[in-house]
Amino acid sequence: MMAVVTPVCAAAAVPEYTAVVVKTFPHDPGAFTEGLLYHDGFLYESTGLQGRSSIRKVELESGKVVLKRDLDPGYFGEGIVIWKDRLLELTWQDQIGFIYDLATFRPRSEFHYAGEGWALTHDQLRLIMSDGTSDIRLLDPDRQVETGRIRVTCDGRPIRNVNELEWVRGEIYANVWLTSLIIRIDPASGAIVGVIDLAALTPDAVKDVPDDVLNGIAYDAAGDRLFVTGKSWPVLYQIALTPRPVGNDACRGLP
């Protein structure tokens, strides 16, 4: 039987943050970013849209793509995660995931799931998957079968459109689709314990494009570096978080 974590409404105000840009890096403006992660000195990125979906290994400093595999044009690629010597990728509405050899991107196998696939990360024990709802799925990393769920809430209210995921210092960081917000989720309860407002980072080139929003979080655990970008953004940022004064309603901008 799968366990669904039912969160308890938090009594304290949810903290809000903005960000200071530590460094900027080039990013391919043709990349409709769906998944992003940092591994062994490189970024790994998945891009979406039918006919344009791909997985990529990218040099951080230059933005150069050093390894790439395009998906079949019929698939809309979504989030990725690295597990052992494999890279796993979701698709949006086809209910199929692909497993590749990490070193070569050669296909190894496939897996299936019900509903939509949005994003993946892991906590060293489980794969963590978003599907666009307020539920985050927990998967066995070797068999890709669902073992539980976490319901994401802010002050007790379920939050939908949970998108790209990253495991950061014991929390789940998640983009919220069609916003400039990242939420910090307590994996034990599903409660949002922080909201990061990155509206100030949106490049001028995409400010008037509705779909080209913030999406993509990568964390270098060894160097304690946090990176963010967006769909078709020409830049990737390394950021540091700055708390806002207590008293704002951090949940107000969440769907």
C-alpha positions in Angstrom: 0.0 0.0 0.0 1.3 3.5 -0.9 1.5 6.1 1.8 0.3 9.6 1.2 1.7 12.2 3.6 -1.0 14.5 4.9 0.6 17.8 5.9 -0.3 19.7 9.1 -1.1 23.4 8.6 1.8 25.5 9.7 1.2 28.1 12.3 4.2 30.4 11.5 4.4 32.6 8.5 6.2 31.1 5.5 9.5 32.9 4.9 10.1 34.7 1.6 13.4 35.2 -0.2 14.8 37.0 -3.1 18.2 36.4 -4.7 21.5 38.0 -5.3 23.3 37.0 -8.5 26.7 35.6 -7.8 27.7 34.8 -11.4 26.1 34.5 -14.8 26.8 31.9 -17.5 25.6 31.6 -21.1 22.6 29.4 -21.8 21.2 28.3 -25.2 18.2 30.5 -25.9 16.9 27.8 -28.1 16.6 25.4 -25.1 13.0 25.2 -23.8 14.3 24.0 -20.5 12.3 21.2 -18.7 14.9 19.6 -16.5 18.3 20.7 -15.2 20.9 19.2 -12.9 24.6 19.5 -12.0 26.8 16.4 -12.0 30.6 16.0 -12.0 31.3 19.4 -13.3 28.7 19.5 -16.0 25.1 20.6 -16.4 22.6 18.1 -17.7 19.6 19.5 -19.3 16.4 18.3 -21.0 14.4 20.4 -23.4 10.8 20.2 -24.4 8.3 20.9 -27.3 7.5 18.3 -29.9 10.1 18.2 -32.6 12.6 20.1 -30.4 13.0 17.8 -27.3 16.5 16.7 -26.4 18.8 15.7 -23.5 22.1 17.5 -23.3 25.4 17.5 -21.4 26.6 21.1 -21.2 29.8 22.9 -20.1 28.9 25.2 -17.3 31.3 28.0 -18.1 30.8 28.2 -21.8 27.3 26.8 -22.3 28.7 24.5 -25.0 26.7 21.4 -25.6 29.2 18.5 -25.5 26.7 15.6 -25.8 23.2 15.6 -27.1 20.4 13.2 -28.0 17.2 14.3 -29.8 14.0 12.6 -28.9 11.7 11.2 -31.5 9.7 14.2 -32.8 6.4 12.7 -31.5 7.5 13.1 -27.8 7.5 16.2 -25.6 10.5 15.7 -23.3 10.2 16.6 -19.6 12.4 16.3 -16.5 15.5 14.2 -15.9 17.4 12.7 -13.1 20.7 10.8 -12.8 20.6 7.5 -10.9 23.9 5.5 -10.8 25.1 5.1 -14.3 21.8 6.0 -16.0 19.9 9.1 -17.0 16.1 8.9 -16.7 13.8 11.2 -18.6 10.0 11.8 -18.4 7.7 12.7 -21.3 4.8 15.0 -20.8 1.6 13.2 -21.8 2.8 9.9 -23.3 3.1 8.1 -20.0 6.5 6.8 -20.9 9.9 7.4 -19.5 13.3 6.7 -21.2 16.4 5.3 -19.5 19.8 6.2 -21.1 23.4 5.3 -20.5 24.8 8.3 -18.7 28.1 8.3 -20.5 26.8 7.9 -24.1 23.1 8.8 -24.0 22.4 5.5 -25.7 18.9 4.1 -24.9 18.8 1.3 -22.3 15.2 0.7 -21.4 11.8 2.4 -20.8 9.3 2.7 -18.0 5.7 3.7 -17.7 3.5 5.7 -15.3 -0.1 7.0 -15.2 -0.8 10.7 -15.8 1.6 13.4 -16.9 5.3 13.6 -16.3 6.8 16.9 -15.3 10.1 16.7 -13.3 12.4 14.4 -11.5 15.1 14.5 -8.7 16.2 12.1 -6.0 17.1 12.1 -2.3 19.8 9.3 -2.5 17.0 6.8 -1.7 14.0 7.5 -3.9 13.2 9.2 -7.1 11.0 12.2 -6.6 8.6 13.1 -9.4 6.2 15.9 -10.1 3.1 15.6 -12.4 1.7 19.2 -12.4 -0.7 18.6 -9.5 -0.1 19.3 -5.8 1.1 15.7 -5.4 4.8 14.7 -5.6 5.3 11.0 -6.3 8.0 8.9 -4.7 9.4 6.1 -6.9 11.6 3.1 -6.4 14.7 4.2 -8.3 15.6 0.8 -9.8 12.1 -0.3 -10.8 10.4 3.1 -11.3 7.3 2.0 -9.5 5.4 4.4 -7.2 5.8 3.8 -3.5 4.2 6.9 -2.0 3.1 10.6 -2.4 3.7 13.9 -0.7 1.0 16.5 -0.9 2.4 20.0 -1.3 0.7 22.8 0.7 1.3 26.4 1.7 -0.4 27.2 5.0 -2.5 24.1 4.6 -3.7 24.9 1.0 -2.7 22.5 -1.8 -0.5 24.1 -4.4 -0.7 22.9 -8.0 1.6 23.3 -11.0 4.6 22.0 -9.0 7.2 21.6 -11.8 11.0 21.3 -12.1 12.6 19.7 -9.0 15.9 19.7 -7.2 17.1 18.2 -3.9 18.9 21.0 -2.0 20.3 20.6 1.5 17.6 18.2 2.6 14.7 20.0 1.0 12.8 19.8 -2.4 13.1 22.9 -4.4 10.5 23.3 -7.1 9.6 25.8 -9.8 5.9 26.7 -9.9 4.8 26.6 -13.6 3.9 30.0 -15.1 5.3 32.0 -12.1 8.7 33.4 -11.2 8.6 31.5 -7.9 10.6 28.6 -6.4 9.1 26.8 -3.4 11.1 25.0 -0.7 9.3 21.9 0.4 9.7 19.9 3.5 9.9 16.3 2.2 8.6 14.9 5.5 5.3 16.8 5.5 4.9 18.4 2.1 4.6 21.8 3.7 6.2 24.8 1.9 8.8 26.2 4.2 10.0 29.0 2.0 9.1 30.9 -1.2 11.8 32.4 -3.4 10.7 35.3 -5.7 13.0 35.5 -8.8 10.9 37.9 -10.9 13.8 40.3 -11.1 16.0 37.8 -13.0 13.7 37.4 -16.0 15.7 38.5 -19.1 14.2 41.4 -21.1 14.2 39.2 -24.2 11.5 36.9 -22.8 9.5 39.1 -20.5 6.6 39.3 -23.0 6.6 35.6 -23.9 4.1 33.8 -21.7 5.6 30.4 -21.7 9.3 31.4 -21.4 9.2 31.5 -17.6 11.6 30.5 -14.9 12.2 26.8 -15.1 15.4 24.9 -14.2 17.1 24.4 -10.8 20.5 22.8 -10.4 22.5 22.3 -7.2 26.3 21.7 -6.9 26.3 20.0 -3.5 30.1 19.8 -3.2 30.5 23.5 -4.0 27.2 24.6 -2.4 26.2 26.5 -5.6 22.6 27.0 -6.7 21.9 27.6 -10.4 18.6 28.7 -12.1 17.5 29.4 -15.6 14.3 29.5 -17.6 12.7 28.3 -20.8 14.5 29.9 -23.8 16.6 32.2 -21.5 19.9 33.3 -22.8 21.5 33.2 -19.4 21.9 30.9 -16.4 22.4 32.4 -13.0 24.3 31.2 -9.9 22.4 32.8 -7.0 22.4 33.3 -3.3 19.2 33.7 -1.3 18.3 36.8 0.7 15.5 36.8 3.2 12.7 39.3 2.9 11.3 41.0 6.1 8.8 38.8 7.9 5.1 39.8 7.5 4.3 39.2 3.8 1.8 36.5 2.7 4.3 34.2 0.9 1.4 31.9 -0.3 -0.5 34.6 -2.1 1.2 34.2 -5.5 0.9 30.4 -5.6 -1.8 28.7 -7.7 
